[in-house]
Amino acid sequence: MKKVLNLFDFKQEVNYKTEVLAGLTVAMTMIPESLSFAILAGFPPLMGLYASFIMGLITAIFGGRPGMISGGAGATVIVLIALMKSNGLEYVLAAVALAGVIQIVIGVFRLGKFIRLVPHPVMFGFVNGLAIIIFMSQLDQFKTVVNGDIVWLSGTSLYIMAGLVALTIAIVVLLPKLTKAVPSSLVAIIVVFILVYFLGIDTKTVEDIASVSGGFPPFHIPNIPLTWETLETIAPYSMIMAAVGLTEGLLTLNLVDEITETKGNGNRECVAQGGANVLNGFFFGMGGCPMIAQTLVNLSAGSRARLSGIIAAFTILAIVLFGAPIIEQVPMAALVGVMIMVAIGTFEWASLKIFNKVPKKDIFLVIIVALITVILHNLALAVLVGVILSALFFAWESAKRIRARKSIDENGVKHYEIYGPLFFASTTNFLEKFDVINDPEEIIIDFKDSRVADMSAIEALNNVTQRYSKVGKKVHLRHLSNDCRRLLQNADALIEVNILEDPTYKVATDKI
């Protein structure tokens, strides 16, 4: 019994009313989004709801931290659109299951820690780009189909839609100033629903997107040939889906950590997300990952435990089984209003205030990551580009720190005291420090305040010692580690290397 309680992380007092109401609110916002992405990808609409139920339940119980919400997210579904068009639904289900296996392996081998490599400016850009995507996706609800063409609403339909959205936003903003006993988002949805239903207002509802009526997710083994060719077909999609899901999931986990000032478990989240995707592949779910918008809805509703995620998952299942006729009448305007407020809350407004206070390279990172996120809708690519650019900026700044203090002692020996890291980006500056022609017959290069970091640095040392050797001058290299000495001696046995008080660090090329 104790293990079960620990599994749910009930280490603090849980407000059950808050958790239940938060779960109901989250379910209301997940339904239209899951349906929309399923339809966009060409899947049966119920696959989106099945994915939200399976992902939501498994990750709520076994995931990396309380408060996070997972479901049928667009970030992972977009990856599968091309596979759906080329090979069909059975291959999609197999790819989802394989993506889950990959995520489990990453979690088991504790590779989730590499999310620490994502710099804060990249996080800002990712979150801001996602906020813009959430907001822009709501604008589609202000469109309708006329004679087969998609056009913007106009006239009375536009005024009604805009008015109901404005009413929803007003309730979400103003109600917390009066009471926080119930989530303002849920109250807004209920109020707008009652208003539209009893006044007979003609406006777009959930039913206009797709039917949400169905049965329990059916067990189904993907009907595909078990061949190497099949694996070659689905593996690229699975790897990309796994990467996108984990990237968004671990970034969401970090965001929740900051908001709640608690610490989640990234590797546990990887395993839970992978297990849920494996089940999706065998129970007609389209797969998914943590959903930052719904997570923020959950947190803003006051949830801090796992119960809200479990309630949300079972609410979606109950709606599929029994409540479809009611939920299908919920006005889309209410859900649009809630999601617009989520977009506003998601955007890191603080990032705008610090634009004139941080280095220009950080501002550039925020902007470029946000643009890639918005334009390409590829969260994994945006983060990858941000991390690579950040690493290059760091390498460039570190390369400029290499310097040498020069002096000649009473014996006529010239000393070069090296400061700063010697690595691939700083080797050119390092080599420019030496005056081979004019230096005396003997020199000492001291690395006490430096560090030889990689094979490029070793090659630079070989170059400088060879240049002195060609003109008959002797070089002493001080304070080098044993692996540096070994690599230098193996490269050129004629070079004399004197080791004094040497450090024990390893060169990056050393096999440990």
C-alpha positions in Angstrom: 0.0 0.0 0.0 2.9 2.3 0.8 4.3 1.9 -2.7 1.0 2.7 -4.3 0.8 6.0 -2.3 4.4 6.9 -3.2 3.6 6.2 -6.8 1.0 8.9 -6.7 3.4 11.3 -4.9 0.8 12.2 -2.2 3.5 13.6 0.0 1.6 16.8 0.7 -2.0 17.5 1.6 -4.1 17.3 -1.6 -7.1 19.6 -2.2 -9.4 17.1 -3.8 -11.9 19.6 -4.9 -9.3 21.7 -6.7 -7.8 18.6 -8.3 -11.2 17.3 -9.6 -12.2 20.7 -11.0 -8.8 21.2 -12.6 -9.1 17.8 -14.2 -12.5 18.6 -15.6 -11.2 21.9 -17.0 -8.2 20.3 -18.6 -10.4 17.6 -20.2 -12.6 20.3 -21.8 -9.6 22.0 -23.4 -8.0 18.7 -24.6 -11.0 17.4 -26.5 -11.1 20.0 -29.4 -7.3 20.1 -29.7 -7.0 16.3 -29.9 -9.8 16.0 -32.4 -8.4 18.8 -34.6 -4.9 17.3 -34.9 -6.3 13.8 -35.6 -8.4 15.2 -38.4 -5.5 17.3 -39.7 -3.3 14.1 -39.9 -6.0 12.1 -41.6 -6.6 9.8 -38.7 -10.1 8.7 -37.4 -11.1 11.5 -35.0 -11.5 9.1 -32.0 -7.8 8.3 -32.3 -7.1 11.7 -30.8 -9.3 11.1 -27.8 -8.0 7.6 -27.3 -4.5 9.1 -27.3 -5.4 11.7 -24.7 -7.0 9.1 -22.4 -4.1 6.7 -22.6 -1.3 9.3 -22.5 -3.1 11.3 -19.8 -3.7 8.3 -17.5 -0.3 6.5 -17.8 1.8 9.7 -17.4 -0.4 11.1 -14.6 0.3 7.9 -12.6 3.8 7.0 -13.6 5.2 10.3 -15.0 8.1 12.4 -13.9 6.2 14.9 -11.8 2.7 15.9 -10.6 0.9 18.7 -12.4 2.0 17.7 -15.9 -0.7 16.9 -18.5 -0.1 14.6 -21.5 -2.3 13.9 -24.4 -2.6 13.6 -28.2 -0.4 16.5 -29.0 0.1 18.1 -32.4 3.9 18.3 -32.0 4.2 14.5 -32.4 1.2 13.9 -34.7 2.6 16.3 -37.3 5.6 13.9 -37.6 3.3 11.1 -38.7 1.3 12.8 -41.4 3.7 11.8 -44.2 3.7 8.2 -43.0 -0.1 8.1 -43.0 -0.3 9.3 -46.5 2.4 7.0 -47.9 1.7 3.7 -45.9 -1.5 4.0 -44.1 -2.9 3.7 -40.5 -1.3 0.3 -39.6 2.2 1.6 -40.2 1.4 4.7 -38.1 0.3 2.6 -35.2 3.5 0.5 -35.5 5.6 3.7 -35.6 3.9 5.1 -32.5 4.7 1.8 -30.6 8.3 1.8 -31.8 8.7 5.5 -30.7 7.5 4.4 -27.3 10.1 1.7 -27.1 12.8 4.3 -28.0 11.6 6.6 -25.3 11.7 3.8 -22.7 15.3 3.0 -23.6 16.3 6.6 -23.3 14.7 6.7 -19.8 16.2 3.4 -18.7 19.7 4.5 -19.7 19.1 7.9 -17.9 19.7 10.0 -20.9 16.9 12.5 -20.0 19.5 14.5 -18.1 20.8 16.0 -21.4 17.9 18.4 -21.3 20.2 20.4 -19.0 22.1 21.4 -22.1 19.2 23.6 -23.2 20.2 27.2 -22.3 17.7 29.6 -20.8 17.4 31.8 -23.9 16.4 28.7 -25.9 13.8 28.0 -23.3 12.5 31.5 -23.7 12.3 31.2 -27.5 10.7 27.8 -27.3 8.0 28.9 -24.9 7.3 32.2 -26.7 7.1 30.4 -30.0 4.7 27.9 -28.5 2.5 30.7 -27.1 2.3 32.2 -30.6 1.3 28.9 -32.1 -1.4 28.3 -29.5 -2.8 31.8 -30.1 -2.7 31.5 -33.9 -4.3 28.1 -33.9 -7.3 29.6 -32.2 -7.9 31.9 -35.2 -8.9 28.9 -37.3 -12.1 28.8 -35.3 -13.0 32.2 -36.8 -13.3 30.5 -40.2 -16.0 28.5 -41.8 -16.6 26.5 -45.0 -18.7 28.1 -47.7 -19.2 26.1 -51.0 -16.2 24.1 -50.2 -14.0 27.1 -49.6 -12.6 28.1 -46.2 -13.5 31.7 -45.5 -13.4 34.1 -42.5 -16.6 34.5 -40.5 -18.4 37.8 -41.1 -21.5 39.7 -40.1 -23.6 38.3 -37.2 -21.6 35.0 -37.0 -18.4 36.9 -36.4 -19.9 39.3 -33.8 -21.4 36.3 -31.9 -18.1 34.4 -32.0 -16.1 37.4 -30.9 -18.5 38.4 -28.2 -18.6 34.9 -26.7 -14.8 34.7 -26.8 -14.6 38.1 -25.1 -17.1 37.0 -22.4 -15.0 33.8 -21.7 -11.8 35.9 -21.4 -13.5 38.4 -19.1 -14.7 35.6 -16.8 -11.2 34.0 -16.7 -9.6 37.3 -15.9 -12.1 38.7 -13.4 -13.5 35.7 -11.5 -10.2 35.0 -9.6 -10.5 38.5 -8.1 -13.8 37.5 -6.6 -13.1 33.9 -5.7 -10.6 31.1 -6.3 -12.8 28.4 -5.0 -13.4 27.0 -8.5 -11.2 27.3 -11.7 -12.2 30.3 -13.6 -11.7 28.5 -16.9 -14.3 25.8 -16.0 -16.7 28.5 -14.9 -16.3 30.4 -18.2 -17.0 27.2 -20.2 -20.1 26.4 -18.2 -21.5 30.0 -18.3 -21.0 30.3 -22.1 -22.5 26.8 -22.6 -25.6 27.7 -20.6 -25.9 31.0 -22.3 -25.7 29.6 -25.8 -27.9 26.5 -25.0 -30.8 28.3 -23.4 -30.9 31.4 -25.6 -30.6 29.3 -28.7 -27.6 31.2 -30.0 -26.3 29.9 -33.4 -22.6 29.4 -33.1 -19.9 26.8 -33.8 -19.8 23.9 -31.3 -17.5 20.9 -30.7 -19.9 18.9 -32.9 -18.9 21.0 -35.9 -15.3 19.6 -35.6 -16.1 15.9 -35.2 -18.2 13.4 -33.3 -16.7 12.4 -29.9 -19.0 9.3 -29.4 -17.4 5.9 -29.3 -16.4 2.8 -27.3 -13.5 1.8 -25.1 -10.1 1.8 -27.0 -10.0 -1.5 -28.8 -6.9 -3.7 -28.6 -5.3 -4.1 -32.0 -2.0 -5.5 -33.2 -0.7 -3.4 -36.1 -1.2 -5.4 -39.3 2.2 -5.0 -40.9 4.7 -7.4 -42.3 7.5 -8.1 -39.8 10.4 -7.5 -42.1 13.5 -5.4 -42.2 12.0 -3.2 -44.9 9.1 -2.4 -42.6 11.5 -1.4 -39.8 13.4 0.8 -42.3 10.1 2.5 -43.2 8.8 3.3 -39.8 12.1 3.8 -37.8 12.9 7.3 -39.0 9.4 8.5 -38.1 9.6 6.7 -34.7 13.0 8.3 -33.9 11.8 11.8 -34.8 8.5 11.3 -32.9 10.4 10.1 -29.9 12.8 13.0 -30.0 10.1 15.6 -30.4 8.0 14.1 -27.7 10.8 13.9 -25.2 12.1 17.4 -26.1 8.7 19.0 -25.5 8.1 16.8 -22.5 11.3 17.5 -20.7 11.1 21.2 -21.5 7.6 21.2 -20.1 8.9 19.4 -17.0 11.5 22.1 -16.5 8.9 24.8 -16.9 6.7 23.2 -14.3 9.7 22.8 -12.0 10.2 26.6 -12.2 6.6 27.5 -11.7 6.1 25.1 -8.7 9.6 25.5 -7.3 9.9 21.7 -7.1 11.9 19.1 -8.9 10.7 16.5 -11.3 12.3 13.3 -12.6 13.2 13.5 -16.3 14.1 9.9 -16.8 10.9 8.7 -15.1 9.0 10.9 -17.5 10.8 9.4 -20.5 9.8 5.8 -19.4 6.2 6.8 -18.6 5.8 8.6 -21.9 7.3 5.7 -23.8 5.1 3.2 -22.1 2.0 5.3 -22.9 3.0 5.5 -26.6 3.6 1.7 -26.7 0.0 1.3 -25.5 -1.2 3.9 -28.0 0.2 1.7 -30.8 -1.8 -1.3 -29.6 -5.1 0.6 -28.6 -5.7 2.8 -31.6 -4.2 6.0 -30.2 -2.3 8.4 -32.3 0.4 8.9 -29.7 1.4 12.0 -27.9 3.5 13.8 -25.3 3.1 16.4 -22.5 1.0 19.3 -23.6 2.3 22.6 -22.3 -0.9 24.6 -22.8 -3.1 22.1 -20.9 -0.4 21.8 -18.3 -0.5 25.5 -17.7 -4.4 25.3 -17.6 -4.0 22.6 -14.9 -1.5 24.7 -12.9 -3.5 27.9 -13.2 -6.5 26.0 -11.9 -4.6 25.3 -8.7 -3.5 21.6 -9.3 -0.3 20.5 -7.8 -0.9 16.7 -7.6 -1.3 13.8 -10.0 -5.1 13.4 -9.3 -6.1 16.1 -11.8 -4.4 14.3 -14.7 -6.1 11.1 -13.7 -9.5 12.9 -13.5 -8.9 14.5 -16.9 -8.1 11.1 -18.5 -11.2 9.4 -17.1 -13.3 12.4 -18.0 -12.3 12.1 -21.6 -13.1 8.3 -21.6 -16.5 9.0 -19.9 -17.3 11.6 -22.6 -16.5 9.1 -25.4 -18.6 6.4 -23.8 -21.5 8.4 -22.4 -21.3 12.2 -22.5 -20.8 12.9 -26.2 -24.3 14.4 -26.8 -23.6 17.1 -24.2 -20.0 17.8 -24.9 -20.7 18.1 -28.6 -22.9 21.2 -27.8 -20.1 23.1 -25.9 -19.5 26.3 -27.9 -16.0 26.5 -29.5 -15.9 30.2 -28.5 -15.6 29.2 -24.8 -12.7 26.8 -25.6 -11.1 29.5 -27.8 -11.3 32.1 -25.0 -9.7 29.7 -22.5 -6.8 28.8 -24.9 -6.2 32.5 -25.8 -5.7 33.1 -22.1 -3.4 30.1 -21.9 -1.3 31.6 -24.8 -1.1 34.9 -23.0 0.0 33.1 -19.8 2.5 30.9 -21.7 4.4 33.8 -23.3 7.4 34.8 -21.3 6.7 38.6 -21.1 9.8 38.9 -18.9 11.9 38.1 -22.0 10.8 41.4 -23.6 11.8 43.4 -20.5 15.4 42.1 -20.5 16.1 42.7 -24.2 18.4 45.7 -23.4 20.0 44.1 -20.4 21.3 40.8 -21.8 24.0 40.0 -24.5 22.8 40.4 -28.1 23.6 36.7 -28.8 21.0 35.7 -26.2 18.4 38.0 -27.8 19.2 36.4 -31.1 18.7 32.9 -29.7 15.3 33.8 -28.3 14.2 35.3 -31.6 15.5 32.5 -33.9 14.2 29.7 -31.7 10.7 31.4 -31.5 10.7 31.9 -35.3 11.6 28.3 -36.1 8.9 27.1 -33.7 6.3 29.3 -35.2 7.2 28.9 -38.9 8.1 25.2 -39.0 6.0 23.9 -36.0 9.0 21.7 -35.3 9.8 22.0 -31.6 12.7 19.5 -31.7 14.4 21.3 -34.6 14.0 24.7 -32.9 15.6 23.5 -29.7 18.4 21.7 -31.5 19.2 24.8 -33.6 19.2 26.9 -30.4 21.5 24.5 -28.5 23.9 24.3 -31.5 24.0 28.1 -31.8 24.5 28.6 -28.1 27.4 26.1 -28.1 29.0 27.9 -31.0 28.6 31.3 -29.3 30.2 29.8 -26.2 33.0 28.3 -28.1 33.7 31.6 -29.8 33.7 33.5 -26.5 36.0 30.9 -24.9 38.3 31.0 -27.9 38.9 34.7 -27.4 40.0 34.1 -23.8 43.2 32.3 -24.7 46.2 34.5 -24.0 49.9 34.2 -23.2 52.1 36.1 -20.7 55.6 36.3 -21.9 58.9 36.7 -19.9 62.6 35.9 -20.1 64.4 34.6 -17.0 68.0 35.2 -15.9 69.2 32.2 -17.9 67.8 33.6 -21.2 64.9 31.1 -21.3 61.7 32.5 -22.6 58.5 31.6 -20.7 55.0 31.5 -22.2 52.4 31.3 -19.5 49.1 30.2 -21.2 45.7 31.3 -19.8 42.4 30.1 -21.0 41.2 26.8 -22.5 43.0 25.4 -25.5 40.5 23.6 -27.8 39.4 23.5 -31.4 38.2 27.1 -31.5 41.2 28.7 -29.8 44.1 26.9 -31.5 44.5 29.6 -34.2 44.9 32.3 -31.6 47.2 30.0 -29.6 49.6 29.5 -32.5 49.8 33.2 -33.2 51.2 33.9 -29.7 54.7 32.4 -30.6 57.6 34.2 -32.3 59.6 31.2 -33.5 62.2 33.1 -35.5 63.1 35.6 -32.8 62.7 33.5 -29.7 65.9 32.3 -27.8 67.3 28.8 -28.1 65.1 27.5 -25.3 61.5 28.2 -24.4 59.1 26.9 -21.8 55.3 26.8 -22.4 53.5 26.6 -19.1 49.8 25.3 -19.0 49.3 25.7 -15.3 46.4 28.1 -15.9 45.1 26.5 -19.0 43.6 23.2 -20.1 44.2 21.1 -23.2 40.7 20.0 -24.0 40.6 18.0 -27.3 42.5 16.5 -30.2 42.7 19.8 -32.0 44.6 21.2 -29.0 47.0 18.3 -29.1 47.6 18.9 -32.8 48.3 22.6 -32.1 50.9 21.6 -29.5 52.5 19.3 -32.1 52.6 22.1 -34.6 54.2 24.6 -32.3 56.8 22.1 -31.1 57.6 21.0 -34.6 58.1 24.6 -35.7 60.7 25.2 -33.0 62.3 21.9 -33.7 62.9 22.7 -37.3 65.0 25.8 -36.4 66.9 23.8 -33.8 65.3 25.2 -30.7 64.3 23.3 -27.6 60.7 23.4 -26.2 59.6 22.4 -22.6 55.9 21.8 -22.0 55.0 22.2 -18.4 51.9 21.2 -16.4 50.4 18.8 -19.0 48.4 15.8 -18.1 49.7 12.3 -18.7 47.4 11.7 -21.6 48.6 14.9 -23.3 52.2 13.7 -22.9 51.4 10.3 -24.3 49.7 11.6 -27.4 52.5 14.1 -28.0 55.2 11.5 -27.6 53.4 9.1 -29.9 53.0 11.8 -32.6 56.7 12.8 -32.6 59.2 10.9 -30.5 61.9 13.7 -31.1 60.0 16.3 -29.1 61.3 16.7 -25.6 58.4 17.0 -23.0 59.2 17.8 -19.4 56.4 17.2 -17.0 56.4 19.2 -13.7 53.5 19.1 -11.2 51.2 17.9 -13.9 47.4 17.8 -13.7 45.4 14.6 -14.0 42.5 15.7 -16.2 41.7 13.7 -19.4 41.7 15.0 -23.0 38.3 14.6 -24.6 39.7 12.0 -27.0 40.9 9.7 -24.2 38.8 6.5 -23.7 37.6 6.3 -20.2 
